[in-house]
Amino acid sequence: MDKKILILPFLSLFLIEKVSAHCPLCTVGAAAAAGGALWLGVSNVVVSLFLGAFAISMGLWFGKLIKKKYVPYQNFLIVIASFLLTILPILPIISSEHGFLPLYISLIGDYGSLLNRTYLINTSLLSSLSGGILVFISPFISKNISKLRNGKIIPFQGVAITLTILIITGIIMQVFI
């Protein structure tokens, strides 16, 4: 892979004039982190975490771009569509043959009956959902930190919090999954 391709997203950061939560900077940060993780050989689960974060971030960003509301819950639908249209097509690529967690549900009767089954949960899909949830809650964490600091905001606070949470979660997943 050409290393120049990895440098281009970072160079574009210097051209951005205005920064807000779930802006192009957040989106480029999530995409660059996922691309860097693949390049370094990080596990599929961690890459899925960053791709889920990227998909939700893109959905939130696109939702803000459309000023007129055409349907109820438009922003929510855009976020869900962004996630599904990003993650589902690449799920076969980022999933491994060992990437399933068994979930045994035992309610009534013998094993194999309708109420007692073992289900396989795709860890890449679960990790993508986790990354999306982390990106979605990071602005609330940022607001609470600003309240604790009497309304003062650190430059790029939202981006720093989002990437820090994703990186810490990714390290934990790399070590334990």
ChimeraX attribute file (.defattr): number of C-alpha atoms within 10 A of each C-alpha:
attribute: neighborCount
match mode: 1-to-1
recipient: residues
	/A:1	6
	/A:2	6
	/A:3	8
	/A:4	8
	/A:5	9
	/A:6	15
	/A:7	11
	/A:8	11
	/A:9	15
	/A:10	14
	/A:11	10
	/A:12	12
	/A:13	13
	/A:14	9
	/A:15	8
	/A:16	11
	/A:17	6
	/A:18	8
	/A:19	14
	/A:20	13
	/A:21	19
	/A:22	24
	/A:23	20
	/A:24	19
	/A:25	22
	/A:26	25
	/A:27	22
	/A:28	18
	/A:29	23
	/A:30	28
	/A:31	22
	/A:32	20
	/A:33	20
	/A:34	22
	/A:35	15
	/A:36	14
	/A:37	18
	/A:38	16
	/A:39	12
	/A:40	9
	/A:41	9
	/A:42	15
	/A:43	19
	/A:44	19
	/A:45	24
	/A:46	28
	/A:47	26
	/A:48	30
	/A:49	29
	/A:50	31
	/A:51	29
	/A:52	32
	/A:53	32
	/A:54	30
	/A:55	28
	/A:56	30
	/A:57	30
	/A:58	25
	/A:59	24
	/A:60	23
	/A:61	21
	/A:62	18
	/A:63	18
	/A:64	14
	/A:65	10
	/A:66	12
	/A:67	8
	/A:68	8
	/A:69	10
	/A:70	8
	/A:71	8
	/A:72	8
	/A:73	9
	/A:74	14
	/A:75	19
	/A:76	13
	/A:77	14
	/A:78	20
	/A:79	21
	/A:80	16
	/A:81	15
	/A:82	21
	/A:83	23
	/A:84	15
	/A:85	12
	/A:86	18
	/A:87	21
	/A:88	11
	/A:89	10
	/A:90	13
	/A:91	15
	/A:92	11
	/A:93	10
	/A:94	20
	/A:95	18
	/A:96	15
	/A:97	7
	/A:98	8
	/A:99	16
	/A:100	16
	/A:101	13
	/A:102	10
	/A:103	11
	/A:104	12
	/A:105	12
	/A:106	15
	/A:107	12
	/A:108	10
	/A:109	10
	/A:110	11
	/A:111	14
	/A:112	10
	/A:113	11
	/A:114	11
	/A:115	13
	/A:116	15
	/A:117	15
	/A:118	14
	/A:119	12
	/A:120	12
	/A:121	13
	/A:122	18
	/A:123	22
	/A:124	27
	/A:125	21
	/A:126	17
	/A:127	24
	/A:128	26
	/A:129	22
	/A:130	19
	/A:131	29
	/A:132	24
	/A:133	15
	/A:134	21
	/A:135	29
	/A:136	17
	/A:137	11
	/A:138	22
	/A:139	18
	/A:140	12
	/A:141	14
	/A:142	20
	/A:143	16
	/A:144	13
	/A:145	17
	/A:146	15
	/A:147	12
	/A:148	10
	/A:149	11
	/A:150	9
	/A:151	11
	/A:152	11
	/A:153	14
	/A:154	12
	/A:155	9
	/A:156	13
	/A:157	16
	/A:158	24
	/A:159	24
	/A:160	16
	/A:161	17
	/A:162	25
	/A:163	20
	/A:164	13
	/A:165	15
	/A:166	24
	/A:167	16
	/A:168	11
	/A:169	18
	/A:170	23
	/A:171	13
	/A:172	12
	/A:173	15
	/A:174	15
	/A:175	8
	/A:176	7
	/A:177	11
